[in-house]
Amino acid sequence: MKLCYCAVVIFVLISDGGAQSYSVPEVEFEYLRPMGFRASIPDTPGVRLFAFHARFNKPFLQFEQGDMSDDIIEPIGDRWVFQTTKVSLLEGHYIYYWYYIQHEDKGYVISNKKHMVRKDQKPTTTTTTTTTTTTTTTTTTVKPKTTKPTPSSKTVIMTHPTKASSASCGPTETTVNGEASCAGKLIFEDTFQTLDLKKWQREVRIPLDTESAEFVSYQSSEENSYVVGGHLFIVPTVLNMQPEFNDERIRTGELILSGCKSPTNNEYECRRKAALSSILPPVVSAKLNTRGSFRFRYGRVEIRAKLPKGDWIFPQLLLQPWENYYGYADLGSGLMLVALILSNDQLVTREGAQADGHRLRGGAIISNVPKHREAFMKANILDEHFSDNFHTYGLTWKPDSIALSVDGFQYATLRNKFRDYGISNNLTQAKLWNVNNTMSPFDREFYISLGVGVGGVRDFPDFSKSGPFGTPKPWNNTSPKAEYFFYQNRNVWYRTWTDPELKVDYVRVYAL
């Protein structure tokens, strides 16, 4: 079953005035015998994805999936090639199409294209008339149009039923809590009219280096996670704002978390005593998960949220492994990121690359080793900061792929390379992954996590500079005093926490 993410989404494509160094190529068509055609673009350094969508004799209204489509993630020789042998081409018929190219960390959409089948001469392409909101110049970048939610947005009836009778239950690869599901079924939903603690459990622990070793303690305080006006809020606060935790106690005192549950039964996740270079986690935050109520394998996730803004904050919209079947250390059982930004208003790496909240990332992580952590992460850059408006972040997890989208626009697809990559790079955990499934470790059930992290030793690049004045990042990821140096700089970064909360409108998961 093909899923169309774009049926109700309108995009505004904005030309950047020729500022980009990448010149988007035209698609070249070749006819195959006895049936089919090939559509391709030349390979250029920096191209990471070529997505092609086509239909016959019927224009696209927006960015529908089309009758034929695929995301090409590797070139063949010197070209990126879409090919089909399942259609018969008739003289004078039209192939309507649109395509997307990811070059470095920027995405380019070319829309409103058509090609007339002319078997007696070299194929050519033509462009239909553009509208005021669409341009087909080769320097277009994607900018989703954001609209304010209507008062009835919480009660919209979805096209997929929440329940399916046995008579209408089609087969699907999706499982829910270990049981088979029905094709297209809405298998999880929360629109946050209340905080349902049967669906969501608040984590209580101090994170170690299993993910990012963020500089927080996750607690169950209603100050840090609550529901108001149909939205879930997750808000980080600074520990020294609590009367019992002054600066002296943060440097020399002890933090004991009542109700703490450590995934590894490690006391250090539940109790921290400050001494020498180690201080108490200087920030309190929250992280909620469905580990005890809902887990699934394969499906389509949608999370509509407004991401936080503020220096050294990052949202956590995650899928985490339910049983850590392939091991817990070094993320041996994998981690999927529905959406991640580094929430600084401006952040530039030592090399001059943009790394702030204008740059959305998502994907899969199979190792915490820095050189491998980014191997399956994809990015999409927006003119506005992703905290400025609500956006719908999507992840479609299939037995052969993981696709990422924002506001219905699919910007990346990962396919069948995880185990191969792990083995070729000598990752210890890869030896445990399912030899019969190249998607392994992403072949077990995962659960949903929502949270806000701060700092940490994985995601914020060393020597990066923040803000209009280029304030240096105050800690190094390898420093034993990383938390201390971060806390010492609080008078600088705390002033930027204008909207530090993650605000979630809804979470939905559908069976394939």
ROBA-45393 format. One record per residue (C-alpha): residue number from 1; residue in three letters; z, x, y. Coordinates in steps of 0.2 Angstrom, whole numbers. Last residue first. Example, Ala and Ser with C-alpha at 12.3 -4.5 7.8 and 13.67 -1.06 7.14 Angstrom:
2
[2,SER,[36,68,-5]]
[1,ALA,[39,62,-22]]
//
This chain:
512
[512,LEU,[36,7,0]]
[511,ALA,[53,0,2]]
[510,TYR,[59,-3,20]]
[509,VAL,[73,5,30]]
[508,ARG,[79,-2,47]]
[507,VAL,[91,5,60]]
[506,TYR,[94,-3,76]]
[505,ASP,[98,-1,95]]
[504,VAL,[106,16,94]]
[503,LYS,[114,25,109]]
[502,LEU,[118,43,107]]
[501,GLU,[130,48,121]]
[500,PRO,[129,63,133]]
[499,ASP,[122,55,147]]
[498,THR,[127,65,163]]
[497,TRP,[133,79,153]]
[496,THR,[126,92,165]]
[495,ARG,[143,96,173]]
[494,TYR,[150,100,156]]
[493,TRP,[138,115,154]]
[492,VAL,[145,125,169]]
[491,ASN,[164,122,169]]
[490,ARG,[163,123,150]]
[489,ASN,[157,142,150]]
[488,GLN,[174,148,142]]
[487,TYR,[171,135,128]]
[486,PHE,[154,142,123]]
[485,PHE,[161,160,123]]
[484,TYR,[176,154,112]]
[483,GLU,[164,145,100]]
[482,ALA,[153,160,97]]
[481,LYS,[168,172,95]]
[480,PRO,[162,178,78]]
[479,SER,[145,181,86]]
[478,THR,[129,178,75]]
[477,ASN,[123,163,85]]
[476,ASN,[126,172,102]]
[475,TRP,[135,163,115]]
[474,PRO,[134,158,134]]
[473,LYS,[115,153,134]]
[472,PRO,[109,160,150]]
[471,THR,[108,150,166]]
[470,GLY,[89,149,171]]
[469,PHE,[92,142,188]]
[468,PRO,[83,126,185]]
[467,GLY,[93,122,169]]
[466,SER,[95,132,153]]
[465,LYS,[90,150,147]]
[464,SER,[87,155,129]]
[463,PHE,[94,172,124]]
[462,ASP,[98,165,107]]
[461,PRO,[89,150,101]]
[460,PHE,[99,134,100]]
[459,ASP,[97,126,82]]
[458,ARG,[107,137,70]]
[457,VAL,[124,143,76]]
[456,GLY,[132,127,83]]
[455,GLY,[133,120,100]]
[454,VAL,[136,101,101]]
[453,GLY,[133,88,87]]
[452,VAL,[130,70,89]]
[451,GLY,[129,58,74]]
[450,LEU,[120,46,63]]
[449,SER,[118,49,45]]
[448,ILE,[108,39,32]]
[447,TYR,[108,42,13]]
[446,PHE,[97,51,1]]
[445,GLU,[92,47,-17]]
[444,ARG,[83,61,-27]]
[443,ASP,[65,68,-27]]
[442,PHE,[66,78,-10]]
[441,PRO,[72,94,-19]]
[440,SER,[58,93,-26]]
[439,MET,[42,87,-18]]
[438,THR,[33,99,-30]]
[437,ASN,[39,88,-45]]
[436,ASN,[37,94,-63]]
[435,VAL,[47,110,-60]]
[434,ASN,[62,100,-53]]
[433,TRP,[72,111,-42]]
[432,LEU,[85,123,-49]]
[431,LYS,[74,139,-46]]
[430,ALA,[72,133,-28]]
[429,GLN,[90,135,-25]]
[428,THR,[89,154,-25]]
[427,LEU,[75,155,-12]]
[426,ASN,[63,169,-18]]
[425,ASN,[50,165,-4]]
[424,SER,[36,161,-16]]
[423,ILE,[48,150,-26]]
[422,GLY,[54,140,-11]]
[421,TYR,[37,138,-4]]
[420,ASP,[30,131,-20]]
[419,ARG,[45,120,-22]]
[418,PHE,[43,113,-5]]
[417,LYS,[24,112,-4]]
[416,ASN,[19,94,-9]]
[415,ARG,[15,87,8]]
[414,LEU,[22,86,25]]
[413,THR,[14,74,38]]
[412,ALA,[15,75,57]]
[411,TYR,[12,66,73]]
[410,GLN,[12,48,67]]
[409,PHE,[12,36,82]]
[408,GLY,[22,20,79]]
[407,ASP,[34,24,94]]
[406,VAL,[38,41,86]]
[405,SER,[31,46,69]]
[404,LEU,[35,58,55]]
[403,ALA,[27,58,37]]
[402,ILE,[35,65,22]]
[401,SER,[23,67,7]]
[400,ASP,[20,65,-12]]
[399,PRO,[33,53,-19]]
[398,LYS,[33,45,-2]]
[397,TRP,[45,47,13]]
[396,THR,[40,38,29]]
[395,LEU,[51,44,44]]
[394,GLY,[51,35,60]]
[393,TYR,[59,36,77]]
[392,THR,[58,21,89]]
[391,HIS,[60,26,107]]
[390,PHE,[73,21,120]]
[389,ASN,[71,29,137]]
[388,ASP,[75,44,147]]
[387,SER,[84,53,133]]
[386,PHE,[67,59,126]]
[385,HIS,[64,69,142]]
[384,GLU,[47,64,150]]
[383,ASP,[31,73,148]]
[382,LEU,[32,72,129]]
[381,ILE,[30,86,116]]
[380,ASN,[28,83,97]]
[379,ALA,[36,95,85]]
[378,LYS,[36,98,66]]
[377,MET,[49,107,55]]
[376,PHE,[44,112,37]]
[375,ALA,[46,131,39]]
[374,GLU,[60,130,53]]
[373,ARG,[75,134,42]]
[372,HIS,[65,147,32]]
[371,LYS,[67,162,45]]
[370,PRO,[84,156,50]]
[369,VAL,[91,155,32]]
[368,ASN,[99,138,32]]
[367,SER,[87,133,18]]
[366,ILE,[77,117,13]]
[365,ILE,[75,108,29]]
[364,ALA,[63,94,31]]
[363,GLY,[54,86,46]]
[362,GLY,[57,81,64]]
[361,ARG,[56,88,81]]
[360,LEU,[54,81,98]]
[359,ARG,[51,92,113]]
[358,HIS,[55,85,130]]
[357,GLY,[73,87,127]]
[356,ASP,[73,106,128]]
[355,ALA,[64,120,119]]
[354,GLN,[49,125,130]]
[353,ALA,[42,142,126]]
[352,GLY,[45,157,138]]
[351,GLU,[48,170,124]]
[350,ARG,[66,171,128]]
[349,THR,[67,153,125]]
[348,VAL,[66,140,139]]
[347,LEU,[78,125,141]]
[346,GLN,[77,111,154]]
[345,ASP,[86,94,153]]
[344,ASN,[96,101,138]]
[343,SER,[96,89,124]]
[342,LEU,[90,100,110]]
[341,ILE,[80,86,101]]
[340,LEU,[80,80,84]]
[339,ALA,[72,65,75]]
[338,VAL,[71,59,57]]
[337,LEU,[77,75,50]]
[336,MET,[77,77,31]]
[335,LEU,[90,88,22]]
[334,GLY,[88,97,6]]
[333,SER,[98,99,-10]]
[332,GLY,[100,118,-9]]
[331,LEU,[106,116,9]]
[330,ASP,[112,134,9]]
[329,ALA,[126,129,-3]]
[328,TYR,[127,111,-9]]
[327,GLY,[118,112,-25]]
[326,TYR,[103,104,-33]]
[325,TYR,[110,87,-36]]
[324,ASN,[119,86,-19]]
[323,GLU,[124,69,-24]]
[322,TRP,[119,58,-9]]
[321,PRO,[107,70,-1]]
[320,GLN,[106,68,18]]
[319,LEU,[94,58,29]]
[318,LEU,[97,62,47]]
[317,LEU,[97,56,65]]
[316,GLN,[108,69,72]]
[315,PRO,[108,71,91]]
[314,PHE,[109,88,100]]
[313,ILE,[120,93,114]]
[312,TRP,[120,111,121]]
[311,ASP,[117,105,139]]
[310,GLY,[116,87,142]]
[309,LYS,[106,72,138]]
[308,PRO,[108,60,123]]
[307,LEU,[95,51,113]]
[306,LYS,[91,33,116]]
[305,ALA,[88,25,99]]
[304,ARG,[77,14,88]]
[303,ILE,[78,21,70]]
[302,GLU,[64,16,58]]
[301,VAL,[65,23,40]]
[300,ARG,[51,20,28]]
[299,GLY,[54,22,9]]
[298,TYR,[57,34,-5]]
[297,ARG,[74,36,-14]]
[296,PHE,[88,26,-7]]
[295,ARG,[107,26,-3]]
[294,PHE,[117,13,4]]
[293,SER,[136,9,4]]
[292,GLY,[147,24,1]]
[291,ARG,[135,37,9]]
[290,THR,[130,26,23]]
[289,ASN,[135,38,37]]
[288,LEU,[143,39,54]]
[287,LYS,[146,55,64]]
[286,ALA,[158,56,78]]
[285,SER,[162,69,92]]
[284,VAL,[177,80,98]]
[283,VAL,[173,96,107]]
[282,PRO,[182,112,108]]
[281,PRO,[184,116,89]]
[280,LEU,[200,125,89]]
[279,ILE,[199,144,93]]
[278,SER,[194,159,82]]
[277,SER,[193,176,89]]
[276,LEU,[211,180,87]]
[275,ALA,[220,164,80]]
[274,ALA,[217,146,81]]
[273,LYS,[223,136,65]]
[272,ARG,[210,123,58]]
[271,ARG,[214,110,45]]
[270,CYS,[202,98,37]]
[269,GLU,[186,107,35]]
[268,TYR,[196,123,32]]
[267,GLU,[204,115,17]]
[266,ASN,[188,116,8]]
[265,ASN,[186,102,-5]]
[264,THR,[167,104,-4]]
[263,PRO,[162,87,4]]
[262,SER,[179,88,14]]
[261,LYS,[187,72,17]]
[260,CYS,[199,71,32]]
[259,GLY,[210,56,33]]
[258,SER,[222,65,46]]
[257,LEU,[214,80,54]]
[256,ILE,[226,94,57]]
[255,LEU,[222,105,72]]
[254,GLU,[233,120,76]]
[253,GLY,[237,130,91]]
[252,THR,[233,147,99]]
[251,ARG,[217,145,109]]
[250,ILE,[215,126,110]]
[249,ARG,[234,125,112]]
[248,GLU,[233,136,127]]
[247,ASP,[219,127,135]]
[246,ASN,[228,110,134]]
[245,PHE,[227,99,119]]
[244,GLU,[241,86,119]]
[243,PRO,[235,78,135]]
[242,GLN,[217,75,127]]
[241,MET,[204,80,140]]
[240,ASN,[206,98,132]]
[239,LEU,[196,92,117]]
[238,VAL,[180,88,127]]
[237,THR,[171,72,122]]
[236,PRO,[156,68,112]]
[235,VAL,[149,50,112]]
[234,ILE,[141,40,98]]
[233,PHE,[137,22,104]]
[232,LEU,[130,9,93]]
[231,HIS,[121,-5,103]]
[230,GLY,[122,-24,102]]
[229,GLY,[131,-25,119]]
[228,VAL,[145,-13,114]]
[227,VAL,[148,-4,97]]
[226,TYR,[159,11,95]]
[225,SER,[160,29,91]]
[224,ASN,[169,43,101]]
[223,GLU,[183,33,110]]
[222,GLU,[185,23,94]]
[221,SER,[192,38,86]]
[220,SER,[187,42,68]]
[219,GLN,[184,61,70]]
[218,TYR,[171,74,69]]
[217,SER,[177,90,75]]
[216,VAL,[165,100,85]]
[215,PHE,[157,117,89]]
[214,GLU,[142,114,77]]
[213,ALA,[142,125,61]]
[212,SER,[124,120,60]]
[211,GLU,[121,114,42]]
[210,THR,[132,121,29]]
[209,ASP,[140,133,41]]
[208,LEU,[156,123,42]]
[207,PRO,[159,106,50]]
[206,ILE,[177,101,54]]
[205,ARG,[180,84,46]]
[204,VAL,[182,65,47]]
[203,GLU,[166,56,44]]
[202,ARG,[166,38,50]]
[201,GLN,[159,27,36]]
[200,TRP,[145,14,39]]
[199,LYS,[140,-1,29]]
[198,LYS,[157,-8,26]]
[197,LEU,[163,-1,43]]
[196,ASP,[152,-14,51]]
[195,LEU,[152,-9,69]]
[194,THR,[147,-26,77]]
[193,GLN,[131,-34,84]]
[192,PHE,[124,-17,78]]
[191,THR,[106,-21,73]]
[190,ASP,[109,-15,56]]
[189,GLU,[96,-16,42]]
[188,PHE,[93,-10,24]]
[187,ILE,[81,-14,10]]
[186,LEU,[68,-23,20]]
[185,LYS,[56,-26,6]]
[184,GLY,[38,-20,6]]
[183,ALA,[36,-17,-12]]
[182,CYS,[52,-23,-22]]
[181,SER,[67,-12,-27]]
[180,ALA,[72,-3,-43]]
[179,GLU,[90,2,-45]]
[178,GLY,[100,18,-42]]
[177,ASN,[108,13,-25]]
[176,VAL,[91,8,-19]]
[175,THR,[75,14,-28]]
[174,THR,[57,15,-20]]
[173,GLU,[42,19,-31]]
[172,THR,[36,1,-28]]
[171,PRO,[30,-13,-39]]
[170,GLY,[28,-30,-32]]
[169,CYS,[42,-43,-31]]
[168,SER,[33,-60,-27]]
[167,ALA,[38,-69,-43]]
[166,SER,[55,-61,-44]]
[165,SER,[59,-68,-27]]
[164,ALA,[60,-56,-12]]
[163,LYS,[73,-54,1]]
[162,THR,[73,-47,18]]
[161,PRO,[55,-52,20]]
[160,HIS,[42,-39,28]]
[159,THR,[34,-45,44]]
[158,MET,[50,-44,54]]
[157,ILE,[57,-59,62]]
[156,VAL,[63,-54,80]]
[155,THR,[81,-58,82]]
[154,LYS,[87,-42,91]]
[153,SER,[73,-41,103]]
[152,SER,[77,-58,110]]
[151,PRO,[83,-52,127]]
[150,THR,[68,-42,129]]
[149,PRO,[69,-23,126]]
[148,LYS,[62,-13,141]]
[147,THR,[45,-5,138]]
[146,THR,[41,13,134]]
[145,LYS,[22,18,134]]
[144,PRO,[20,33,122]]
[143,LYS,[13,48,130]]
[142,VAL,[1,58,120]]
[141,THR,[-9,72,127]]
[140,THR,[-27,72,133]]
[139,THR,[-37,88,137]]
[138,THR,[-53,84,128]]
[137,THR,[-57,69,139]]
[136,THR,[-57,53,130]]
[135,THR,[-46,44,143]]
[134,THR,[-36,28,140]]
[133,THR,[-25,17,152]]
[132,THR,[-39,12,164]]
[131,THR,[-51,9,150]]
[130,THR,[-64,20,143]]
[129,THR,[-82,15,138]]
[128,THR,[-87,20,121]]
[127,THR,[-90,38,116]]
[126,THR,[-105,44,107]]
[125,THR,[-107,56,92]]
[124,THR,[-122,64,84]]
[123,PRO,[-128,66,66]]
[122,LYS,[-143,78,64]]
[121,GLN,[-159,67,60]]
[120,ASP,[-166,55,48]]
[119,LYS,[-150,50,41]]
[118,ARG,[-144,42,57]]
[117,VAL,[-127,33,55]]
[116,MET,[-120,30,72]]
[115,HIS,[-104,38,77]]
[114,LYS,[-90,30,87]]
[113,LYS,[-76,36,97]]
[112,ASN,[-63,25,107]]
[111,SER,[-49,38,105]]
[110,ILE,[-45,57,106]]
[109,VAL,[-27,61,104]]
[108,TYR,[-20,78,107]]
[107,GLY,[-3,84,101]]
[106,LYS,[7,99,108]]
[105,ASP,[18,111,99]]
[104,GLU,[5,124,93]]
[103,HIS,[-11,113,92]]
[102,GLN,[-8,96,84]]
[101,ILE,[-25,87,83]]
[100,TYR,[-27,68,83]]
[99,TYR,[-42,57,79]]
[98,TRP,[-50,41,83]]
[97,TYR,[-64,33,74]]
[96,TYR,[-78,19,74]]
[95,ILE,[-92,23,61]]
[94,TYR,[-107,13,66]]
[93,HIS,[-121,6,55]]
[92,GLY,[-139,11,60]]
[91,GLU,[-144,17,43]]
[90,LEU,[-132,12,29]]
[89,LEU,[-118,23,23]]
[88,SER,[-110,19,6]]
[87,VAL,[-92,22,5]]
[86,LYS,[-80,30,-8]]
[85,THR,[-85,48,-7]]
[84,THR,[-73,52,7]]
[83,GLN,[-70,69,16]]
[82,PHE,[-59,74,31]]
[81,VAL,[-61,93,34]]
[80,TRP,[-52,106,45]]
[79,ARG,[-65,120,46]]
[78,ASP,[-66,139,44]]
[77,GLY,[-63,139,25]]
[76,ILE,[-55,123,21]]
[75,PRO,[-41,120,34]]
[74,GLU,[-23,114,29]]
[73,ILE,[-13,100,35]]
[72,ILE,[-26,86,35]]
[71,ASP,[-18,69,38]]
[70,ASP,[-29,55,31]]
[69,SER,[-38,39,35]]
[68,MET,[-51,27,29]]
[67,ASP,[-51,8,33]]
[66,GLY,[-41,11,49]]
[65,GLN,[-23,15,52]]
[64,GLU,[-23,6,69]]
[63,PHE,[-21,16,85]]
[62,GLN,[-26,3,98]]
[61,LEU,[-40,-11,97]]
[60,PHE,[-51,0,85]]
[59,PRO,[-69,-5,85]]
[58,LYS,[-77,-13,70]]
[57,ASN,[-93,-8,62]]
[56,PHE,[-85,3,49]]
[55,ARG,[-68,10,50]]
[54,ALA,[-60,27,54]]
[53,HIS,[-44,37,56]]
[52,PHE,[-43,56,56]]
[51,ALA,[-27,67,57]]
[50,PHE,[-30,86,60]]
[49,LEU,[-14,96,59]]
[48,ARG,[-8,114,63]]
[47,VAL,[-21,121,75]]
[46,GLY,[-14,137,83]]
[45,PRO,[-29,148,79]]
[44,THR,[-44,138,79]]
[43,ASP,[-52,130,63]]
[42,PRO,[-68,120,68]]
[41,ILE,[-68,101,67]]
[40,SER,[-73,90,52]]
[39,ALA,[-79,73,46]]
[38,ARG,[-88,72,29]]
[37,PHE,[-97,58,22]]
[36,GLY,[-98,46,7]]
[35,MET,[-111,41,-6]]
[34,PRO,[-125,49,-17]]
[33,ARG,[-125,61,-9]]
[32,LEU,[-114,66,6]]
[31,TYR,[-118,64,25]]
[30,GLU,[-111,77,37]]
[29,PHE,[-102,72,53]]
[28,GLU,[-95,84,67]]
[27,VAL,[-79,79,76]]
[26,GLU,[-79,85,94]]
[25,PRO,[-68,99,99]]
[24,VAL,[-51,99,109]]
[23,SER,[-51,114,121]]
[22,TYR,[-34,122,120]]
[21,SER,[-29,132,136]]
[20,GLN,[-20,116,143]]
[19,ALA,[-20,114,162]]
[18,GLY,[-36,104,163]]
[17,GLY,[-29,90,173]]
[16,ASP,[-15,85,161]]
[15,SER,[-25,70,156]]
[14,ILE,[-13,55,152]]
[13,LEU,[-15,44,136]]
[12,VAL,[-5,28,138]]
[11,PHE,[-1,21,121]]
[10,ILE,[2,4,116]]
[9,VAL,[12,0,100]]
[8,VAL,[11,-17,91]]
[7,ALA,[0,-12,76]]
[6,CYS,[3,6,77]]
[5,TYR,[13,10,61]]
[4,CYS,[1,4,49]]
[3,LEU,[7,5,31]]
[2,LYS,[-5,7,17]]
[1,MET,[0,0,0]]
//
